[in-house]
Amino acid sequence: MSEWTITGPRHGGVTVSDLDRSLGFYVGKVGLELLWRRLYEEPEILEIVGVPDAAGLDIAMLRIPGGEVDIELIEYKGCERHPGSSRPCDYGTGHFCVYVTEIDALYDDLLAQGVAFRSAGPVQQKAGVNAGGKSLYSLDPDGYIFEFHQRPPR
């Protein structure tokens, strides 16, 4: 047996087309906390990500309130980039999910701010471990899925 173990979560990451615009969504509209932002141009960073033709990576680290898991937003600079898929059924697509209270009010507030959603409002789940809870998929400015979930009443 190997000697290594996973010791805990660090962060999840999303590549974005425009970091300023994405910060407007995640910090300005959703309410995540900006921990730091830095332009990385060191060769070892380009080696780690395997994109040697990039001029740099503009990175922001965000904290989800009430937790210890962070979201890293990365805008690659100076290299050819292409949009990904935002259909939940396409492999390679991911999403983040956060617990919320008052999901109906959240939906109304974010809709008024121009946030796009995959459904016409929060959807109540009728079966399974989340029966009685409500979920809602929103889309960030690049179409990446950010889910809100209100726990079932206890």
SVG drawing of the C-alpha trace seen along z (x, -y; Angstrom):
<svg xmlns="http://www.w3.org/2000/svg" viewBox="-42 -44 52 46">
<polyline fill="none" stroke="black" stroke-width="0.4" points="0.0,0.0 1.2,-3.5 2.3,-6.0 0.2,-9.0 -3.2,-10.1 -5.6,-12.9 -5.8,-15.3 -8.6,-17.6 -10.0,-19.9 -8.1,-23.0 -10.1,-24.6 -12.0,-24.0 -11.1,-26.0 -12.8,-27.5 -11.2,-29.0 -12.9,-32.2 -12.8,-34.5 -12.8,-37.8 -11.7,-37.7 -13.1,-41.2 -16.5,-40.2 -16.5,-36.9 -15.6,-38.7 -18.7,-40.9 -20.8,-37.8 -19.2,-35.7 -18.3,-38.6 -20.8,-41.3 -23.9,-39.3 -23.5,-35.9 -21.6,-37.3 -18.4,-35.2 -15.4,-36.8 -12.3,-37.8 -9.3,-36.5 -6.7,-37.6 -5.9,-38.3 -2.5,-38.0 -1.1,-37.8 1.2,-34.8 3.9,-34.9 6.5,-32.6 7.6,-29.7 6.8,-27.1 3.1,-28.1 3.0,-27.6 4.7,-24.2 2.2,-23.1 -0.8,-23.9 0.8,-22.6 0.1,-25.7 3.7,-26.9 2.5,-29.4 0.5,-31.4 1.9,-34.8 0.5,-34.4 -2.5,-33.5 -4.6,-36.2 -5.9,-34.3 -8.5,-35.2 -9.2,-33.0 -12.7,-33.3 -14.1,-31.9 -17.6,-30.4 -19.2,-31.9 -19.6,-29.5 -17.0,-27.1 -13.4,-26.4 -13.5,-25.5 -12.4,-28.1 -13.1,-28.7 -10.1,-29.7 -11.0,-31.7 -8.3,-31.7 -8.0,-33.9 -5.2,-32.7 -3.4,-35.5 -1.6,-35.6 -2.6,-32.2 -5.4,-30.9 -8.5,-30.1 -11.9,-28.5 -15.2,-28.4 -16.2,-25.1 -19.6,-23.5 -22.1,-24.6 -24.7,-21.8 -24.8,-19.7 -25.0,-16.5 -21.7,-17.1 -18.7,-15.4 -16.0,-17.7 -18.7,-20.1 -18.7,-20.8 -20.5,-22.9 -20.3,-24.2 -23.1,-24.0 -23.7,-26.1 -26.4,-25.9 -28.7,-28.9 -31.7,-30.1 -34.7,-31.7 -34.0,-30.4 -37.1,-32.0 -36.0,-35.4 -32.4,-34.7 -33.9,-33.8 -35.9,-37.0 -32.9,-39.1 -30.4,-37.5 -32.9,-37.5 -33.4,-41.3 -29.6,-41.6 -29.6,-39.9 -28.3,-36.5 -29.3,-33.6 -30.8,-30.3 -31.4,-26.9 -34.9,-26.6 -37.8,-29.1 -37.2,-29.3 -36.2,-27.0 -37.3,-23.4 -38.6,-21.4 -37.2,-17.9 -39.8,-15.3 -37.7,-12.1 -34.4,-11.0 -32.1,-12.4 -33.1,-16.0 -36.9,-15.5 -38.5,-18.7 -35.4,-20.8 -35.2,-23.2 -32.4,-23.6 -31.5,-26.1 -28.8,-26.2 -27.5,-29.6 -25.0,-30.5 -21.9,-32.6 -20.9,-35.1 -19.1,-32.2 -22.0,-29.8 -20.4,-27.8 -23.0,-26.3 -23.3,-27.6 -26.0,-25.8 -27.9,-27.0 -29.6,-24.5 -32.0,-25.1 -32.1,-22.1 -35.4,-20.3 -37.3,-21.5 -36.5,-19.4"/>
</svg>
